[in-house]
């Protein structure tokens, strides 16, 4: 009886770690929210640059920083989505 319990618990743990995607889904939601925020910041930054004169060297630095943040977040989100599909 005790051996069956241990085997049952081991299988339960195996299935949870193998097929449970709740932590991945939570991270996916956070990344999607982050992506929306960064995309909005990029759009606002571009619009501001169109409205008023700015130092274009500083603009390029900040724009590149925002773009890198967007791309990094997007890459992680794509990775999470693929992992969820594979589970």
N, CA, C and O atoms as a GROMACS GRO file, in nm:
protein
  348
    1UNK      N    1   0.082  -0.119   0.000
    1UNK     CA    2   0.000   0.000   0.000
    1UNK      C    3   0.087   0.126   0.000
    1UNK      O    4   0.058   0.222  -0.073
    2UNK      N    5   0.189   0.127   0.079
    2UNK     CA    6   0.277   0.243   0.086
    2UNK      C    7   0.350   0.264  -0.047
    2UNK      O    8   0.369   0.378  -0.090
    3UNK      N    9   0.392   0.156  -0.110
    3UNK     CA   10   0.461   0.165  -0.239
    3UNK      C   11   0.369   0.222  -0.347
    3UNK      O   12   0.412   0.302  -0.430
    4UNK      N   13   0.242   0.182  -0.345
    4UNK     CA   14   0.144   0.234  -0.441
    4UNK      C   15   0.126   0.385  -0.422
    4UNK      O   16   0.114   0.460  -0.518
    5UNK      N   17   0.124   0.426  -0.297
    5UNK     CA   18   0.108   0.568  -0.266
    5UNK      C   19   0.226   0.648  -0.321
    5UNK      O   20   0.208   0.753  -0.382
    6UNK      N   21   0.347   0.597  -0.300
    6UNK     CA   22   0.467   0.665  -0.346
    6UNK      C   23   0.468   0.672  -0.499
    6UNK      O   24   0.499   0.776  -0.557
    7UNK      N   25   0.434   0.560  -0.563
    7UNK     CA   26   0.428   0.558  -0.709
    7UNK      C   27   0.322   0.655  -0.760
    7UNK      O   28   0.345   0.729  -0.856
    8UNK      N   29   0.206   0.656  -0.696
    8UNK     CA   30   0.098   0.748  -0.734
    8UNK      C   31   0.140   0.893  -0.722
    8UNK      O   32   0.113   0.974  -0.810
    9UNK      N   33   0.205   0.926  -0.612
    9UNK     CA   34   0.252   1.064  -0.591
    9UNK      C   35   0.360   1.100  -0.693
    9UNK      O   36   0.365   1.213  -0.742
   10UNK      N   37   0.446   1.005  -0.723
   10UNK     CA   38   0.551   1.030  -0.822
   10UNK      C   39   0.491   1.058  -0.959
   10UNK      O   40   0.534   1.149  -1.030
   11UNK      N   41   0.390   0.978  -0.996
   11UNK     CA   42   0.322   1.001  -1.125
   11UNK      C   43   0.250   1.135  -1.126
   11UNK      O   44   0.252   1.207  -1.226
   12UNK      N   45   0.188   1.167  -1.016
   12UNK     CA   46   0.118   1.295  -1.006
   12UNK      C   47   0.216   1.411  -1.024
   12UNK      O   48   0.188   1.505  -1.098
   13UNK      N   49   0.328   1.404  -0.959
   13UNK     CA   50   0.431   1.508  -0.971
   13UNK      C   51   0.484   1.514  -1.114
   13UNK      O   52   0.507   1.622  -1.167
   14UNK      N   53   0.504   1.399  -1.175
   14UNK     CA   54   0.551   1.393  -1.314
   14UNK      C   55   0.454   1.464  -1.407
   14UNK      O   56   0.494   1.546  -1.490
   15UNK      N   57   0.326   1.433  -1.392
   15UNK     CA   58   0.227   1.494  -1.481
   15UNK      C   59   0.214   1.645  -1.456
   15UNK      O   60   0.196   1.722  -1.551
   16UNK      N   61   0.224   1.685  -1.333
   16UNK     CA   62   0.217   1.829  -1.302
   16UNK      C   63   0.334   1.902  -1.365
   16UNK      O   64   0.316   2.006  -1.429
   17UNK      N   65   0.454   1.849  -1.348
   17UNK     CA   66   0.572   1.919  -1.402
   17UNK      C   67   0.580   1.908  -1.553
   17UNK      O   68   0.637   1.995  -1.618
   18UNK      N   69   0.524   1.803  -1.610
   18UNK     CA   70   0.532   1.783  -1.754
   18UNK      C   71   0.424   1.859  -1.830
   18UNK      O   72   0.450   1.915  -1.937
   19UNK      N   73   0.303   1.861  -1.776
   19UNK     CA   74   0.190   1.914  -1.853
   19UNK      C   75   0.129   2.043  -1.796
   19UNK      O   76   0.048   2.106  -1.864
   20UNK      N   77   0.165   2.082  -1.677
   20UNK     CA   78   0.107   2.202  -1.617
   20UNK      C   79   0.168   2.327  -1.681
   20UNK      O   80   0.290   2.345  -1.680
   21UNK      N   81   0.084   2.410  -1.736
   21UNK     CA   82   0.132   2.532  -1.801
   21UNK      C   83   0.086   2.659  -1.729
   21UNK      O   84   0.097   2.769  -1.784
   22UNK      N   85   0.036   2.646  -1.608
   22UNK     CA   86  -0.018   2.764  -1.539
   22UNK      C   87   0.089   2.871  -1.516
   22UNK      O   88   0.061   2.990  -1.534
   23UNK      N   89   0.209   2.832  -1.476
   23UNK     CA   90   0.315   2.931  -1.455
   23UNK      C   91   0.354   2.997  -1.588
   23UNK      O   92   0.380   3.117  -1.594
   24UNK      N   93   0.356   2.916  -1.693
   24UNK     CA   94   0.388   2.971  -1.826
   24UNK      C   95   0.277   3.066  -1.872
   24UNK      O   96   0.306   3.170  -1.931
   25UNK      N   97   0.154   3.031  -1.847
   25UNK     CA   98   0.043   3.119  -1.885
   25UNK      C   99   0.048   3.250  -1.809
   25UNK      O  100   0.020   3.356  -1.865
   26UNK      N  101   0.084   3.243  -1.681
   26UNK     CA  102   0.099   3.366  -1.602
   26UNK      C  103   0.208   3.456  -1.660
   26UNK      O  104   0.191   3.577  -1.673
   27UNK      N  105   0.321   3.394  -1.695
   27UNK     CA  106   0.430   3.472  -1.754
   27UNK      C  107   0.389   3.528  -1.890
   27UNK      O  108   0.424   3.641  -1.924
   28UNK      N  109   0.316   3.449  -1.967
   28UNK     CA  110   0.268   3.493  -2.099
   28UNK      C  111   0.182   3.618  -2.085
   28UNK      O  112   0.197   3.713  -2.162
   29UNK      N  113   0.092   3.617  -1.989
   29UNK     CA  114   0.004   3.733  -1.967
   29UNK      C  115   0.087   3.857  -1.931
   29UNK      O  116   0.063   3.966  -1.983
   30UNK      N  117   0.184   3.840  -1.841
   30UNK     CA  118   0.268   3.952  -1.802
   30UNK      C  119   0.350   4.006  -1.920
   30UNK      O  120   0.365   4.127  -1.936
   31UNK      N  121   0.401   3.915  -2.001
   31UNK     CA  122   0.479   3.957  -2.118
   31UNK      C  123   0.392   4.030  -2.220
   31UNK      O  124   0.435   4.127  -2.281
   32UNK      N  125   0.269   3.982  -2.240
   32UNK     CA  126   0.178   4.049  -2.332
   32UNK      C  127   0.146   4.190  -2.283
   32UNK      O  128   0.139   4.284  -2.363
   33UNK      N  129   0.126   4.204  -2.152
   33UNK     CA  130   0.102   4.337  -2.095
   33UNK      C  131   0.223   4.427  -2.114
   33UNK      O  132   0.210   4.544  -2.151
   34UNK      N  133   0.342   4.373  -2.089
   34UNK     CA  134   0.467   4.448  -2.107
   34UNK      C  135   0.483   4.491  -2.252
   34UNK      O  136   0.524   4.603  -2.280
   35UNK      N  137   0.453   4.400  -2.344
   35UNK     CA  138   0.464   4.430  -2.486
   35UNK      C  139   0.370   4.544  -2.525
   35UNK      O  140   0.408   4.632  -2.602
   36UNK      N  141   0.249   4.543  -2.473
   36UNK     CA  142   0.154   4.651  -2.500
   36UNK      C  143   0.206   4.785  -2.448
   36UNK      O  144   0.195   4.888  -2.515
   37UNK      N  145   0.263   4.782  -2.328
   37UNK     CA  146   0.316   4.905  -2.268
   37UNK      C  147   0.432   4.960  -2.351
   37UNK      O  148   0.436   5.080  -2.381
   38UNK      N  149   0.524   4.874  -2.388
   38UNK     CA  150   0.641   4.918  -2.465
   38UNK      C  151   0.598   4.967  -2.604
   38UNK      O  152   0.650   5.068  -2.652
   39UNK      N  153   0.505   4.899  -2.666
   39UNK     CA  154   0.456   4.942  -2.798
   39UNK      C  155   0.393   5.081  -2.788
   39UNK      O  156   0.413   5.165  -2.875
   40UNK      N  157   0.317   5.103  -2.682
   40UNK     CA  158   0.256   5.236  -2.662
   40UNK      C  159   0.364   5.342  -2.640
   40UNK      O  160   0.353   5.454  -2.691
   41UNK      N  161   0.467   5.308  -2.563
   41UNK     CA  162   0.576   5.402  -2.539
   41UNK      C  163   0.648   5.436  -2.669
   41UNK      O  164   0.683   5.552  -2.693
   42UNK      N  165   0.671   5.337  -2.752
   42UNK     CA  166   0.737   5.360  -2.882
   42UNK      C  167   0.651   5.453  -2.967
   42UNK      O  168   0.702   5.550  -3.024
   43UNK      N  169   0.521   5.424  -2.975
   43UNK     CA  170   0.431   5.508  -3.055
   43UNK      C  171   0.427   5.652  -3.004
   43UNK      O  172   0.430   5.746  -3.083
   44UNK      N  173   0.419   5.668  -2.872
   44UNK     CA  174   0.417   5.802  -2.814
   44UNK      C  175   0.549   5.875  -2.841
   44UNK      O  176   0.551   5.995  -2.869
   45UNK      N  177   0.658   5.802  -2.832
   45UNK     CA  178   0.788   5.862  -2.854
   45UNK      C  179   0.804   5.908  -2.998
   45UNK      O  180   0.858   6.015  -3.024
   46UNK      N  181   0.758   5.828  -3.092
   46UNK     CA  182   0.763   5.865  -3.234
   46UNK      C  183   0.674   5.986  -3.260
   46UNK      O  184   0.714   6.078  -3.331
   47UNK      N  185   0.555   5.986  -3.202
   47UNK     CA  186   0.463   6.099  -3.220
   47UNK      C  187   0.522   6.227  -3.162
   47UNK      O  188   0.510   6.334  -3.222
   48UNK      N  189   0.585   6.216  -3.046
   48UNK     CA  190   0.647   6.333  -2.985
   48UNK      C  191   0.760   6.387  -3.074
   48UNK      O  192   0.775   6.508  -3.087
   49UNK      N  193   0.836   6.298  -3.132
   49UNK     CA  194   0.945   6.340  -3.220
   49UNK      C  195   0.891   6.412  -3.344
   49UNK      O  196   0.954   6.504  -3.395
   50UNK      N  197   0.774   6.369  -3.391
   50UNK     CA  198   0.713   6.433  -3.508
   50UNK      C  199   0.658   6.572  -3.473
   50UNK      O  200   0.653   6.660  -3.559
   51UNK      N  201   0.617   6.591  -3.348
   51UNK     CA  202   0.555   6.717  -3.306
   51UNK      C  203   0.654   6.827  -3.272
   51UNK      O  204   0.630   6.944  -3.299
   52UNK      N  205   0.767   6.788  -3.214
   52UNK     CA  206   0.860   6.892  -3.170
   52UNK      C  207   1.004   6.856  -3.203
   52UNK      O  208   1.040   6.739  -3.214
   53UNK      N  209   1.083   6.958  -3.217
   53UNK     CA  210   1.225   6.940  -3.250
   53UNK      C  211   1.298   6.879  -3.130
   53UNK      O  212   1.279   6.921  -3.016
   54UNK      N  213   1.381   6.780  -3.159
   54UNK     CA  214   1.458   6.713  -3.054
   54UNK      C  215   1.598   6.686  -3.108
   54UNK      O  216   1.623   6.688  -3.228
   55UNK      N  217   1.687   6.663  -3.016
   55UNK     CA  218   1.820   6.618  -3.052
   55UNK      C  219   1.806   6.476  -3.108
   55UNK      O  220   1.767   6.384  -3.036
   56UNK      N  221   1.836   6.460  -3.236
   56UNK     CA  222   1.812   6.332  -3.302
   56UNK      C  223   1.907   6.221  -3.256
   56UNK      O  224   1.873   6.103  -3.263
   57UNK      N  225   2.025   6.258  -3.208
   57UNK     CA  226   2.116   6.156  -3.154
   57UNK      C  227   2.056   6.097  -3.026
   57UNK      O  228   2.059   5.976  -3.006
   58UNK      N  229   2.003   6.182  -2.940
   58UNK     CA  230   1.939   6.134  -2.818
   58UNK      C  231   1.812   6.056  -2.850
   58UNK      O  232   1.780   5.956  -2.786
   59UNK      N  233   1.740   6.104  -2.951
   59UNK     CA  234   1.618   6.035  -2.994
   59UNK      C  235   1.651   5.893  -3.038
   59UNK      O  236   1.584   5.798  -2.998
   60UNK      N  237   1.755   5.878  -3.120
   60UNK     CA  238   1.794   5.746  -3.171
   60UNK      C  239   1.835   5.652  -3.058
   60UNK      O  240   1.804   5.533  -3.060
   61UNK      N  241   1.905   5.706  -2.958
   61UNK     CA  242   1.948   5.625  -2.844
   61UNK      C  243   1.827   5.572  -2.768
   61UNK      O  244   1.818   5.453  -2.738
   62UNK      N  245   1.734   5.662  -2.736
   62UNK     CA  246   1.614   5.619  -2.662
   62UNK      C  247   1.527   5.528  -2.746
   62UNK      O  248   1.473   5.430  -2.695
   63UNK      N  249   1.511   5.560  -2.874
   63UNK     CA  250   1.431   5.477  -2.963
   63UNK      C  251   1.490   5.336  -2.973
   63UNK      O  252   1.417   5.236  -2.966
   64UNK      N  253   1.621   5.328  -2.988
   64UNK     CA  254   1.688   5.197  -2.996
   64UNK      C  255   1.670   5.119  -2.866
   64UNK      O  256   1.650   4.998  -2.868
   65UNK      N  257   1.676   5.188  -2.755
   65UNK     CA  258   1.656   5.124  -2.625
   65UNK      C  259   1.514   5.067  -2.613
   65UNK      O  260   1.496   4.954  -2.570
   66UNK      N  261   1.415   5.146  -2.653
   66UNK     CA  262   1.277   5.099  -2.649
   66UNK      C  263   1.255   4.982  -2.746
   66UNK      O  264   1.187   4.885  -2.714
   67UNK      N  265   1.315   4.994  -2.863
   67UNK     CA  266   1.302   4.888  -2.962
   67UNK      C  267   1.366   4.758  -2.914
   67UNK      O  268   1.311   4.650  -2.934
   68UNK      N  269   1.482   4.768  -2.851
   68UNK     CA  270   1.548   4.650  -2.795
   68UNK      C  271   1.463   4.587  -2.685
   68UNK      O  272   1.451   4.464  -2.677
   69UNK      N  273   1.404   4.671  -2.601
   69UNK     CA  274   1.316   4.621  -2.495
   69UNK      C  275   1.196   4.548  -2.556
   69UNK      O  276   1.157   4.441  -2.509
   70UNK      N  277   1.139   4.606  -2.660
   70UNK     CA  278   1.026   4.544  -2.728
   70UNK      C  279   1.067   4.409  -2.787
   70UNK      O  280   0.999   4.308  -2.768
   71UNK      N  281   1.178   4.407  -2.859
   71UNK     CA  282   1.224   4.284  -2.924
   71UNK      C  283   1.260   4.174  -2.825
   71UNK      O  284   1.231   4.057  -2.849
   72UNK      N  285   1.321   4.210  -2.714
   72UNK     CA  286   1.355   4.113  -2.609
   72UNK      C  287   1.229   4.053  -2.549
   72UNK      O  288   1.219   3.932  -2.530
   73UNK      N  289   1.132   4.139  -2.519
   73UNK     CA  290   1.006   4.092  -2.462
   73UNK      C  291   0.932   4.004  -2.562
   73UNK      O  292   0.877   3.901  -2.524
   74UNK      N  293   0.930   4.045  -2.687
   74UNK     CA  294   0.862   3.967  -2.792
   74UNK      C  295   0.927   3.831  -2.810
   74UNK      O  296   0.857   3.731  -2.825
   75UNK      N  297   1.058   3.826  -2.807
   75UNK     CA  298   1.129   3.698  -2.822
   75UNK      C  299   1.096   3.605  -2.706
   75UNK      O  300   1.073   3.485  -2.727
   76UNK      N  301   1.093   3.657  -2.584
   76UNK     CA  302   1.059   3.574  -2.468
   76UNK      C  303   0.914   3.528  -2.477
   76UNK      O  304   0.884   3.413  -2.445
   77UNK      N  305   0.824   3.616  -2.520
   77UNK     CA  306   0.684   3.579  -2.536
   77UNK      C  307   0.668   3.468  -2.639
   77UNK      O  308   0.593   3.373  -2.617
   78UNK      N  309   0.737   3.479  -2.750
   78UNK     CA  310   0.732   3.375  -2.854
   78UNK      C  311   0.784   3.242  -2.799
   78UNK      O  312   0.730   3.136  -2.829
   79UNK      N  313   0.889   3.250  -2.720
   79UNK     CA  314   0.947   3.130  -2.658
   79UNK      C  315   0.846   3.063  -2.563
   79UNK      O  316   0.829   2.941  -2.565
   80UNK      N  317   0.780   3.144  -2.481
   80UNK     CA  318   0.680   3.092  -2.387
   80UNK      C  319   0.564   3.030  -2.463
   80UNK      O  320   0.519   2.921  -2.428
   81UNK      N  321   0.516   3.097  -2.566
   81UNK     CA  322   0.406   3.042  -2.645
   81UNK      C  323   0.443   2.907  -2.706
   81UNK      O  324   0.362   2.815  -2.706
   82UNK      N  325   0.564   2.896  -2.757
   82UNK     CA  326   0.609   2.770  -2.816
   82UNK      C  327   0.617   2.660  -2.710
   82UNK      O  328   0.579   2.546  -2.735
   83UNK      N  329   0.668   2.695  -2.593
   83UNK     CA  330   0.678   2.597  -2.484
   83UNK      C  331   0.539   2.548  -2.443
   83UNK      O  332   0.521   2.430  -2.417
   84UNK      N  333   0.443   2.638  -2.437
   84UNK     CA  334   0.306   2.600  -2.401
   84UNK      C  335   0.250   2.504  -2.507
   84UNK      O  336   0.187   2.404  -2.473
   85UNK      N  337   0.273   2.535  -2.632
   85UNK     CA  338   0.224   2.448  -2.741
   85UNK      C  339   0.285   2.309  -2.729
   85UNK      O  340   0.217   2.208  -2.749
   86UNK      N  341   0.414   2.304  -2.697
   86UNK     CA  342   0.484   2.176  -2.689
   86UNK      C  343   0.440   2.091  -2.570
   86UNK      O  344   0.454   1.969  -2.573
   87UNK      N  345   0.386   2.156  -2.466
   87UNK     CA  346   0.340   2.081  -2.349
   87UNK      C  347   0.204   2.026  -2.381
   87UNK      O  348   0.143   1.959  -2.298
   0.00000   0.00000   0.00000
